[in-house]
Amino acid sequence: MSSVAVIDYGMGNLHSVAKALEKVGKDVTIHVTADAETILAADRVVLPGVGAMRDCMGEIVRLGLDKVIHEFVDSGKPLFGVCVGMQALLESSAENEGVRCLGILPGQVEYFGSDLTDMKTGDKLKIPHMGWNQVHQEIEHPMWDGIAQDARFYFVHSYYAQPANPDLIAASTNYGFPFTSAVSKDNVFAVQFHPEKSQHSGLDLYANFLKWDGKS
Amino acid sequence: MGLAKRIIPCLDVDNGRVVKGVQFVDIRDAGDPVEVARRYDEQGADEITFLDITASSDDRETMVHMVEDVASQVFIPLTVGGGIRKVEDIRVMLNAGADKVGINTAAVFNPEFVKEAAEKFGSQCIVVAIDAKKVSGEGEENRWEIFTHGGRKETGIDAIEWAIKMVDYGAGEILLTSMDRDGTKIGFDLELTRAISEAVNVPVIASGGVGELQHMVEGVTEGKADAVLAASIFHFGEHTIEEAKRKMASAGIEMRL
């Protein structure tokens, strides 16, 4: 029986993440937890997150989870970052006048800007980027198994990750310009969208995570 | 290629049961929120909104359990509106599995509540519901004002100014209902929708007046809405969400099919 730890640092709704894992996971124990031992003992870890980066990183650090996450990543076991959980993996975010993040992946998190326009129509684009958009897979990866190229996933965010190295880009999405909607490095995979809110394709992604051995 | 416009079915819930007659021919219990939500999910709903119309606050607990049940089985975004008055109400709903909460009357009586909520939980989960009614006369420049209590109470607040203020306070989305059109089946108030959508930088959901699929097309093409909300057109099996999406896509609107 394998185990997944969903890291709970008190930010937002982990119910849906846990339920999605339950739905696709057979013989999987799911821990929603902030306990270092439980996290480090798990076979896999999901790092979720909603809300403001300053609050998220503040809680991660206050609970000592920054060290735990680093240690887990160093172990080589698979880690899946979701939404703010993806952004937190980078070095810093422009949100809340600048927040230092975990620095597991090189790069920054940037604001979409308030004067974003559609490339084709010239229409004003709203912030947050909210709704179902297409995810263009830039690499082959076990996490993309059985998921259609350009499948739609549910997004809600105003900031986006800008990895320092293009090799880290696992998928891109258009919103005024192409931005990085998934990143991958060794045993770390992370997405900007919410797979737990993305119906079949999202559940498939969680199912792939439960099968993934952490090797890309 | 890009962000799709959304279709959001809205369900009225009283004491944990779907009311206002949802009628699917092949559904066992049309009052069961899980069954109804699952059906809309299968049809391709992009989100689902539940409006809690429970009169007694003693029954709030029932709503929380309902949200938990639905969120365990339906993996698309869920919004809960109605009766959200305190920060604690929001926390309870988000923990139960809601992704967003709709704040209406409480915002009018205490705008600071929106600010507090957005700071605490993030703008992405704060939907401010605006019920607007046209107050300008024939030949005058268009003017709409905010009404509360299902359109019965006027506030004297200008709808466009109010929308801008709410976004400034942290609303991540506006659910805009035309009280003139609600229940009429003659289409959205497109001028109102467009005026609000162009005035704010967050997504606007058009609501009130859908009687046929073409109205949903117009809500996006003419009203510039980012999403359209409808109830009866789907509840009575007149049209499925899939039909609505195909109709909108054939009009050149980007949809998730």
Contacts between the chains, C-beta under 8 A, distances in Angstrom:
chain1	res1	chain2	res2	distance
A	12	B	94	6.3
A	12	B	121	7.1
A	12	B	122	7.5
A	12	B	125	7.8
A	13	B	94	4.8
A	13	B	95	6.4
A	13	B	97	6.3
A	13	B	98	7.4
A	13	B	99	6.9
A	15	B	68	7.3
A	15	B	71	6.0
A	15	B	95	6.5
A	15	B	96	6.7
A	15	B	97	4.3
A	16	B	71	5.8
A	16	B	75	7.3
A	16	B	97	5.5
A	16	B	99	7.5
A	19	B	71	6.4
A	19	B	72	4.8
A	19	B	75	7.9
A	19	B	97	7.2
A	20	B	75	6.0
A	22	B	72	8.0
A	23	B	75	7.5
A	50	B	121	7.9
A	50	B	122	5.9
A	50	B	124	6.6
A	50	B	125	7.2
A	51	B	121	6.2
A	51	B	122	3.8
A	51	B	124	7.8
A	52	B	119	7.9
A	52	B	122	5.8
A	114	B	201	5.9
A	118	B	2	7.0
A	124	B	198	7.8
A	124	B	201	7.5
A	125	B	3	7.7
A	126	B	201	6.0
A	126	B	202	5.7
A	126	B	203	4.8
A	126	B	204	7.9
A	126	B	226	6.0
A	127	B	201	5.7
A	127	B	202	6.9
A	128	B	123	6.9
A	128	B	124	5.6
A	128	B	172	5.8
A	128	B	202	7.0
A	128	B	203	7.5
A	129	B	3	6.7
A	130	B	124	7.3
A	130	B	172	7.4
A	130	B	173	6.7
A	130	B	203	5.1
A	130	B	226	7.5
A	131	B	3	5.3
A	131	B	4	6.0
A	131	B	5	7.6
A	131	B	6	5.3
A	131	B	46	6.8
A	131	B	203	7.4
A	131	B	226	7.2
A	131	B	227	7.2
A	132	B	3	7.3
A	132	B	4	4.6
A	132	B	6	7.1
A	132	B	46	6.0
A	132	B	256	4.3
A	133	B	2	6.5
A	133	B	3	4.7
A	133	B	4	7.0
A	134	B	1	6.0
A	134	B	2	7.2
A	150	B	1	7.6
A	152	B	4	6.5
A	152	B	256	4.7
A	154	B	76	7.1
A	154	B	77	6.1
A	155	B	3	7.8
A	156	B	77	7.8
A	156	B	99	7.9
A	156	B	124	4.6
A	156	B	172	7.8
A	157	B	124	7.2
A	158	B	123	7.7
A	158	B	124	7.8
A	174	B	1	5.9
A	174	B	2	5.1
A	175	B	2	6.8
A	175	B	3	6.2
A	194	B	77	7.9
A	196	B	75	6.1
A	197	B	75	6.2
A	197	B	76	5.9
A	197	B	77	5.0
A	197	B	99	6.5
A	198	B	75	7.0
A	198	B	76	7.7
A	199	B	41	6.9
A	199	B	75	5.4
A	199	B	76	5.6
A	202	B	75	6.1
A	203	B	75	6.1
